[in-house]
């Protein structure tokens, strides 16, 4: 009887290791899906904000794009801003693309993005496509895990960077491509043995810059 109990304990211990590995693997799969949804939502919101324009008589002139620029410099919580101004209190300054992206990243418990403009505006794609869509070369991704990097590719033109919003509608009908890349870090040890120490996650959204 004691021998059978000892055998059962050994069998349970061996099977428990496999079950725990599977459990952590499922947790990691859930986390990577959750973060991927967060990155996608953040790029969509950033691109939507960039393409938005002000109607005539609503401030900013006819058809201008007051949020078509990198960053408004607001380093604190990026979410609580008024529709017609940023948290600094300047009613003539609209939130930049980075602020809109970071607001959505924070909702998914991800850190604020690290802006890569103007050093790199359009990351190099593996296949060299002119729309600068993924997949991107490995050097695009950060060494740190779970830290999103933000690239804003204006008009599909590498090196073109907007640090302030344009004062006219010269970007009307042109493309803005908001890109987030991240190295996903695993919580358990099951997936790293199968897929490597980290996993590249990328999301990007194209939108056409609007005007009146």
N, C-alpha and C positions, 0 to 999 in steps of 0.2 A: 504493500500500500504506500509506504513512504517513497519507494523507488518510483512508483507511478506519479506521485505528487511532484517529486523532483524533476521527472521527465516533463511533466506538464509545465512547470515553471520555466524550464529551459526553452521549451517550444514557444511559450508565451513571450519570453524575452526576445527571442529571435524574430518572431512575427511582429512584435511591438516596434522594433527598430524600423522595419519596412513600412509599417503603418504611419509612424511619425514622419518618415521621409516623404511619403505620399501626401500626408496632411500639409506639411510645409510647402510641398510642390504645388498643391492646390491653392494655398494662400498666396504664393508668388504669382500664380496665373491670374488670380483675382486682382492682385495689386497692379500687375502690368496692364491689365485691361482697364482698370479704374484710372490709372495715370494716363493711359493713351486717350481715353475719353476726355480727360481734363485738358491735355495738350491740344486736342482737336478743337474743343470748345473755345479755348483761349485764342487760338489763331483765327478762328472765325470771328470772334468778337473784336479782335484787333483790326482785322481787315475791314469789317463792317464799319468800325469807327473811322478808319482812314478814308473810306470811300464816301462817307456822308458829307453832305454839303449844306450850307446855310441859304435859306431862301432870301430873296430880295426884301429888304426892310426889316429882317430879323436880326441884323447885326452881322458884320463881317462882309457886307457887300453882296453882289449878285453871283451866286453859284460858287463861292469860295469854299475851300476844304480846310477848316480850321484845325482839324485833328490829323492832317496828313503830314506828320513829322515824327521823329524818333521818340523823344522823351521830354516831358515837361519839368523834369528835375525834382518832382515831389518824391522824397525818399521815405516818407512814412506810409501808413496804411493807404494803398492806392485806390480803395473803393469809394470812400465817402466824398463824392464831388457833386457839385451842382450841375445840372444840364448845360448851363451857359457859363461855366467857369470852372477852374480847378480849385483845390483846397487852399491854395496860397492866398485866395481872396481876390485875385486879379480877374475881373469879369470879362476881360478881353482875351484871356488865355484859356483855350480849351484843352482837355486832357490829350496827351500824346498817345501814340500807339502802344508804347511799353506799359503805360499805366493801365490801359484797358486789358492788355494781356495779363499783367500781374494780378489784377483784381480777380480774374477767373482762375488763375493758377492757385491763388491762396484759398479759394473755395474748395479746391481738391487737396488741400493740405500739402501743396508743393511750394517751395521757396520762390521768391520773385526771380524773374529771369535776369540773366546777365546779357546786356546788349552788346552785340558784336560790331555794330556800325560805329564809326565809318571804316574800321580796319577791314572788315569783310561784310559786304552788303548782300551778295548773292553767292551762297556756298557752291563749291564745285560738285557737280553731279557725276556719278560714275559713268553714265552713258553720254555725257556731254549735251543733254537736251537744252534747247535755247530758252525754255520756260523755267529753268532752274528748279525742277521738281526732283524729289528723291528717286532713287537712292543717292546718298552723298558719300564722298570719300571718307575713310575712317578718321582722317585728321580733323574733320568737321566737329566731331563729338568730343565732349570734355573728358578729362581724366577722372574728375570727381563724379561720384554716382549721385543720381537723383537731383542734379542741378541743371535746370533747363537753360539753354543758350538761345537767345533771340536774334534772328537775322531778319531785316526788312529790306526786301529787294524791290526797288522802285523802277517801274517801266522796263523790267527785264534788262536792266543796264548795270553791270558790275561797276562799283565805284561811285555811282550816283547816290548821294545821301542827302536827306532833308533834315537838317537839325532844327529848322523853324518851318512853320507852315507857309505855303505859298500865299502871296497877297492877291493872286488872280486865279483864273480857272485854266491855267496853262497845262495842267495835268488831266484835264477832262478827257475821259475815254481811255486813259492809259491804265496799265495794270499795276496793282500793288500785291506783292506776294509776302505774306507774313509766315515766317518759318520758325518752328521750335524743334530743337534736337536735345536729347537727353540720354545719358547712360543709366539704365535701370539697374539698381543694386538689389540682389536677392536677399530675402530674410532667412531662408533655409539653405540646406546643403544639397538638396535633391537636384534642382534644375542646373546649378553650376556645374555639376558633374556631367551633365548632358549637353549644355549649351555654352559653357564657358563662364568666366567670372562675372560678366555683365552682358546686358542686352541693349542694343541700340533701339531707341524709340524716336520717331520723327512724325511731325504733323505740319502741314502747310495748307494755307488757304489763299487762293487768288480771288480778287474782286476788281471790278472796273471802277475807277474813280468817277464819281458822279458830278454833275453840275446842272445848273438851271438852264 
